Amino acid sequence: MVRKRILFVEDDEMIREATTGMLENLGYEVASEKSGKGVISGSIQKNGWTPDLILAESTAVASIDEEMEERALGCEPDIPLVVIAVPWEHLPRETSTTEGVRSLIFKPFTKEELAEALRGIP
């Protein structure tokens, strides 16, 4: 069985490491990055693969959205995006207008909540 590849973008190192571990325990192949700027191209160069899904904190969404739009011009398929936010956060306007956003998960979350947010996303 081919494992789904997730590109995870989170600037907090502790959260990045813990969530990467959760994702790997759920059976995903994970590449994690600190920043959203140029993250898709960087992942392809560094890991040798295009992600099947991007899991990113809300502050990185605008950068990722911009790169996804540029990549769409090259006829690459859209990459589903799951946004991580904190409950009291006012999400950037870009988050609600990003076509690729398939799910939203709030910090703090459990492994089970993470699995539920990712379940059913192609």
C-alpha positions as CSV (number, residue, x, y, z in Angstrom):
1,M,0.0,0.0,0.0
2,V,1.3,3.4,-0.9
3,R,1.5,5.9,2.0
4,K,-0.1,9.3,1.5
5,R,2.6,12.0,1.5
6,I,1.9,15.0,3.7
7,L,3.8,18.3,3.7
8,F,3.4,19.8,7.2
9,V,4.2,23.5,7.8
10,E,4.5,24.8,11.4
11,D,6.9,27.4,12.8
12,D,6.9,26.1,16.4
13,E,9.6,23.3,16.6
14,M,8.0,21.4,19.4
15,I,4.6,21.3,17.7
16,R,6.2,20.4,14.4
17,E,8.0,17.5,16.0
18,A,5.0,16.2,18.0
19,T,2.6,16.5,15.0
20,T,5.1,14.9,12.6
21,G,5.3,11.9,15.0
22,M,1.4,11.7,15.2
23,L,1.2,11.8,11.4
24,E,3.9,9.1,11.0
25,N,2.1,6.9,13.6
26,L,-1.1,7.3,11.5
27,G,0.8,5.9,8.6
28,Y,1.7,9.0,6.6
29,E,5.0,9.9,5.0
30,V,5.8,13.3,6.3
31,A,8.0,16.2,5.3
32,S,7.9,19.1,7.7
33,E,8.9,22.7,7.2
34,K,9.1,25.8,9.3
35,S,7.8,28.3,6.7
36,G,5.3,28.4,3.9
37,K,7.3,30.4,1.4
38,G,8.3,28.2,-1.5
39,V,7.5,25.2,0.5
40,I,6.0,23.0,-2.2
41,S,9.0,23.5,-4.6
42,G,11.4,23.0,-1.7
43,S,9.7,19.8,-0.7
44,I,9.9,18.4,-4.2
45,Q,13.6,19.3,-4.4
46,K,14.5,18.1,-0.9
47,N,12.3,14.9,-0.7
48,G,11.9,14.0,-4.3
49,W,8.1,14.0,-4.2
50,T,5.1,16.2,-4.5
51,P,2.8,16.1,-1.5
52,D,-0.6,14.6,-1.7
53,L,-1.8,17.0,1.0
54,I,-0.5,20.0,2.9
55,L,-1.2,20.5,6.6
56,A,-0.3,24.1,7.5
57,E,-0.8,26.6,10.3
58,S,-3.0,29.5,9.3
59,T,-0.2,32.0,9.1
60,A,1.5,30.0,6.2
61,V,-1.7,29.7,4.1
62,A,-1.2,32.9,2.1
63,S,2.3,31.9,1.0
64,I,1.2,28.4,0.1
65,D,-1.9,29.6,-1.7
66,E,0.3,31.9,-3.9
67,E,2.7,29.1,-4.8
68,M,-0.2,26.7,-5.5
69,E,-1.7,29.3,-7.9
70,E,1.7,29.6,-9.7
71,R,2.0,25.8,-9.9
72,A,-1.5,25.5,-11.3
73,L,-0.3,27.4,-14.3
74,G,2.1,24.5,-14.9
75,C,-1.0,22.1,-15.0
76,E,-0.1,20.4,-11.7
77,P,-3.2,19.1,-9.8
78,D,-4.4,21.1,-6.8
79,I,-3.0,19.9,-3.6
80,P,-5.6,19.7,-0.8
81,L,-4.9,21.9,2.2
82,V,-5.8,21.4,5.8
83,V,-5.4,24.5,8.0
84,I,-4.4,24.5,11.6
85,A,-5.6,27.4,13.8
86,V,-6.1,28.4,17.4
87,P,-9.7,28.8,18.5
88,W,-9.4,32.5,19.4
89,E,-7.5,33.4,16.2
90,H,-9.1,35.6,13.6
91,L,-8.1,33.7,10.5
92,P,-6.6,35.7,7.7
93,R,-9.1,36.5,4.9
94,E,-6.9,34.4,2.5
95,T,-7.8,31.3,4.5
96,S,-11.4,31.5,3.7
97,T,-10.9,32.3,0.0
98,T,-8.3,29.6,-0.6
99,E,-10.0,27.0,-2.9
100,G,-7.8,24.1,-1.8
101,V,-8.8,24.3,1.9
102,R,-10.6,21.0,2.7
103,S,-10.6,21.0,6.5
104,L,-9.8,23.1,9.5
105,I,-8.4,21.8,12.8
106,F,-7.9,23.8,16.0
107,K,-4.9,23.6,18.4
108,P,-4.5,21.9,20.7
109,F,-5.6,18.6,19.0
110,T,-5.2,15.0,19.7
111,K,-4.0,12.3,17.3
112,E,-7.6,11.1,16.9
113,E,-8.8,14.6,16.1
114,L,-6.0,15.0,13.5
115,A,-6.9,11.6,12.0
116,E,-10.5,12.7,11.7
117,A,-9.6,16.0,10.0
118,L,-7.6,14.1,7.4
119,R,-10.0,11.3,6.9
120,G,-11.7,11.3,3.5
121,I,-9.5,13.9,1.9
122,P,-8.3,12.4,-1.4
